[in-house]
Amino acid sequence: MGHSHAHHPLPPDRGAQTREAHKVTLIGALVDFVVGVAKMVAGFMVGSAALVADGIHSFSDILTDVFVLAATHFGRQAPDSNHPYGHGRIETLATLWLGSVLIFVAGGIAWASVTRLIAGEPIPAPGLWAIGIAVIALGAKEWIFRYTMRVARRVNSRLLEANAWHSRSDALSTVVVLVGLVAAQFGAGWMDAVAAVIVGVMVGQVGGRLLWESSQELIDTALPGEERREMQAVAERVPGVRGVHDLRTRTLGSHALLDLHIVVPPRVTVSEAHEIGNAVTRRLREAFPRLSDVTFHIDPEDDSGETEHSLRPGLPLRGDVEGMLDETWRNVSVWHARVALDLHYLDNQVDVSIFVNALPDGQSLDEAADELRRAALPLGWVGRLRVWQGPGKG
């Protein structure tokens, strides 16, 4: 016997989070545009492949900023009838796309720079003003990285975090470019092409990491083991919980989903068991704010590791039980005097509790129960049998 319940929390202030995400992304796009133009102009004027490559990287950030704006808008919309778990996968797909763009850009930068290095094209000294532009660009990209990362953690967005690392990769590539420019200024022009190749490798590594993390989410990879153990411990501390098993987790964008089985005392009412499950859900959401959906299944006994109940031969339900008992106990007077009937499905049997206002023929409760047990011996599914005097629980 069990009860399943999906608990959807009150939605957070999605509008405020979305506006904050849009603000930081728009500021980042403006910085990327200014920095990209400066790098490209300076790179073409002084003939620096590394600076031009870094400028292309900055312009790729603008493209991803636009995509991040769209993804954060649609990905943080509330669940609807067609998307009952929300739209978090939009952020996941956007992160996949972002990683793919980074790898594509990295390949283009590395290929062009290796070709130039092999060809042995002469590279003139860039000049101090080109080096100055690289220093300013480095400071601007590092600032936008830190700003975006703060917002990403505040609104719990992996996509914004990925975009922040995209900005950090641009800052790191600018460091490499700066080294190449300084070396070229002192006559080692070939260092400019080498710096461009290193930039390509660095950008490709970031793209590969984003692809890997997003693909893990798409195949419903569980949360880390330590976090799952902490969730189980929190659930087991709730009063009325005798055990927790089959705890399963997965991620959906910036949120996490949880399914678990909760073992409760076998003879509590459905409403009490349901409220125990609600208490578990509340405790879990307090301890783990990322949880956006919790589905619990109530178990009257610990069946962890056993065959799925729906795959087993089923026990008769109430209508069939009453029909078979009517046939079996048609000549037993206490059965016809019943005012309520409780059924408990435990240990692959049906425990039967009969409630009467008064016992017929002057029988005791034990005598009435014995008469019922003897008559029910042919029914192998009948487990514990009791007769109670009173109105019953119903």
N, C-alpha and C positions, 0 to 999 in steps of 0.2 A: 504494500500500500504506500502510496506516495502522493505528493502534491507539488506541482511545479508552479513557479511564480516568477515572472520577470519584473524586476524593480527598476523603473526609470526615474532617475533623480530629477528634482526641479532644475530646469535648464539654467546654466550660468548666464551672466550678462554677455551673451554672444556679441551683441552689437558693439559694446565697449571694447571687447577684445579684438574684434575685426577692425574697428577704427584705429586702434593702436598699432595693429599689424600693418594696416595700409599706410599709416603715417610714417613709420620707420622705413617701409619699403620705398615710398615716394622720395624720402630724403636720400636714401641710398641710391636711387636711380639718378637723382640730380647730381650727386657726387660722382657717380660713375660716368655721367655724360661729360662733366667738366674735365675730370681726370683723363678720360679716354681721348677727348679732343686734344688736350695738351700733349699727351704722349705721342699720338699719331703725327701731329704737326711737327713736334721736335724730332721724332724718329725719321721722318721723311727728309727733313731739312739737313740733318747731320748724317744720314745714311746708316742709322743704327737698326739692324734687324731685331735686336732684342727689345728696343724701345717700341718699335712698331708692333711686335708680337704682344707686348704688354698692353699696348693700346687696344688691340683687338680683344684681348682678354677683358679689358674694362668694358668695352662695348657689348661683349657677350653677357656681362652682368646686367646691362640695361634690359636685354631681351628676357633674361630670367626674372628680373624684377617685375616686368609686366605679367609674366606667367604666375608669379607668386601672388600678385594682387588678385588675379582671377581665382586662383586656387583657394586662397584664404577666404575670399568672399563666398564662394559656393561650398567649399569644404566645411565651413562652420555653420551652415544653415541647420535648422532644427530638423529632426526626423519627420518624414511624411509617410503617406500610405505606400509609396513605391520604394522608399528607403527607410524602413523601420529602425535601422541601427544608425541612422544619420548618414552624412556624406563625407566621412573622414577619409575614405579611400581616394577621394579626389586629391587630397594633399599627398597621399602616398604615390599616386600616379605622377603628380607634378614633380615629386622628388626624384622619381625614376627618370623622368624626362630631363630634369636638371643635370643629373649625373651623366646621362647620355650626351648632352650638349658639351659638358666639360671634357669628356673623353674625345669627342670629335674635334673640339678646338685644340686640345693638347696634341692630337695627331697631326693636325695641320701645321701648328707652330714647329713641332719637332722636325717634320719632314722638310719644310722650307729652310730651316736653319741648318740641318745636316747637308742639304744640297748646296747651300751657300758655302759651308765650311769646306766641303770636298772640292768645290770649284775654285777655292782660294781667292775669292773676290777681295780686293783691297778695302779696308775699312778705315776711314779717316778718324782722327781724334774728334770726339763729339763736342767738346767745349764745356766750360763750367756751367753755362746756363742750362744745357740739357741735363747735366747732373743735378742741378738745383730743382728742375722740374720733377725728376725722379724722387728726390727727397721729399718734396711737398706731397706728391702723389702717395708715397709710402705712409706719411702721417695721416692723410685723409682716409685711406683705406683701412688703416688700423683703427681709427676712430669709429668708422661706420661698422666695423666688425664688432667692436665692444658694445656699441649702442644696440645693434641688432640682436646680439646674443642676450643682452639683458632683457629685452622685450620678449624674445623667444621663450626664455625661461619663465617670465612672468605670465604669459598667456599659454604656456605649455604647447608650443607648436614646433614639431620636428622639421616642418618645411621651412619656417623662419630660421631655425637653427642651421639647416642645410645652406640656406642663402647667406647666413653670416659666415659660414666656413668658406663659401664661394668668395666672399669679400676678403677673408683672411688669406686664401690661396693667391688672390691678386696682390695682396700686400707682400706675401712671401716671394712671389715671382718678381716683384719690384725690387726687393732686396738683391736677388740674383742679378737682375738687370743693372742695378746700381754698381755692383761689383764689376760687371762687364764693362760698363761705361768708364769707370775709374781706370781699369786696366787698359782700355783702348786709349784713354787720354794720355797714358804713359807709354804708348807704343805697342801694346800687346792687343792689336785689333782682333785677332782670332778669338779672344775671350768673349767678345760680343756674341758671336755665333754659338759658342759653347754655353753661354748664359741663357740664350734663347732655347736651346735644347733642354737644359735643366728645368727651365720654366715649364716647358711642355710636359716633362715627366711629372713634375709636382702637381700640375693641374689634372693630369690623367689619374694620379693616385687618389685625389679627392673625389673625382667622378666615380672611380671604381668603388670607393667606400660607400658613397651614397647609393649606388646601384645595389650593392650587397645588402645594406641595411633595409632598403625598401623592398627588395625581393623576399627577404625573410618575413616581413610583415604581410606580404601578399599570400604567402603560403601558411599563414596563421601560426607562426612560430610563437611558442609560449613565452611568458615573461621569465626573467632569470629565476633559477631555482631558489635562491635565498628569499626573493620577494614572494614567491609562492608559499614557501614555508612560513613566512611571517603572516601571510593571509590566513593560512590554516590555523595558526596559533591564535590569532585574533578571534576567529570564528569559534574555536573550541572553548574560549573563555566565557562565552555568553551563557548565562544561567539557562538550564533546560536542554543544553546541547550535550549529547552523550558521545558524539564523534562526528568527524567530517572526513569524507572520502570523495574520490573522483573529482577533485578540484582541477578545473581546466581554465586556462587563460589564453587570450589572444589580444592583439592590438588592432586598433582601427584609427588610423591617423594619429592624432595626439592623445587619444583616449585608450582605455583598456576595458576589455569585457571579461566577465568571470561567470563560470558555471560551477556549482558544487552541490554535493549531496549532504544533507544534515540529518544525523540520527537523533531522534527524540524518544522519550519514553513511549512504549508501544500503545498505551491505553489513554493517552491524552486526547482531548477533542480535536477535531479538525481546526477549529478556530484558534485554539491555544497553540497547536503546532505551527499554524500559519503566522501567528504573532512572534513566536520564537524565531522563525525564519526572517521576519521583518527586522527583528532586533539584530540578528547577525548582519543583515544588509546595512543597517545604519552604522554599526560599529566598523564594518569594512570601509564604508565610504568616508567615515571620519578619519580613519587611519591611512587610506589610500585615495587621495583626491582625484587621481587619474581615472578611477573606475566610473564609467558612464552607464554601465548596464550590468546588473547582477541577476542571474537566474538561479534559484535554489529549488532543490527537489527534496521533499521531506520523506525520510525513511523511518519506519517504526522499529527496524532492526538493522544491524550492520550487515550489508550484503556486498561489501567491497570485494572485488575479485571474482564474484559469482557471475553466472550467465545472465545476460540482459533479460529482465523479467518479461519483456514483450516477446521473447523468443521461446519462453517456456509454455507448456500446456497451462491454460488458465483455470482458475477456480471459479465455481458458479457465482454469479452476481446475485444481488438481493432478490430480484424477482424469481430467479430459478431456485434459490435457496428456500424461499418461502413455499414455492410450489412443491419441492421435494419433501420439505418438512411437513407440509399439510398432508401429503400422502402417507408419510411414515408415522406421524403422530395423530392420525385422524380419530383414534380411539382414546387418546390421552387427554383427560379433561383440563389439566393445567395449561396445555397449549392453547385451547380455545378460550381460556380465561385471560390470556395475555393482553396487556395494554401497550407494551412497547417491546421492540426487539433490537438488540445491539449486535453487530457483527464485527469481529476483529480478524483481519487476515494476517496470521502470524505463522512462521515455521511451515509454510506451504499447507496450512490447514485453516479452517474457519472456526474461530471460537464464537460460541453462541451464548448470549445473555438474554434471558426472558424475564420481563417485569410484569408482576400481577398486583392488583389491588388487594385481593384476598385469595387464599388457597382453597380450592374446592375439597370436599370430602374430609376435611379436618387433617389434611396432610401437613407434615412439616416441610420446610424448604429443602432439606436434604433428601427426604423421601420423594418429593416431586422431581428433584434433579435425577435421582437414581432411576426412576421410572422412565424418564426421557432418555437417559444414557442407554439403558437396555434396548429400548426400541430403535435407537439410532445406530446400533452397532453395524448394520450393513452399509451405512454411509461413511466410507473411509475418510472423507475430507472433513468430517466434523471433529473439531479439536476439543478444547476446554468448554464445558457446558455448565452454566450456572443459572439458578432461579433466584430472583430478587423480589422482595415485596416493597412496592412503592410505585410512583408514577414513571420511573425510568428517566433517562437523560434527554429523551427526544424533545 
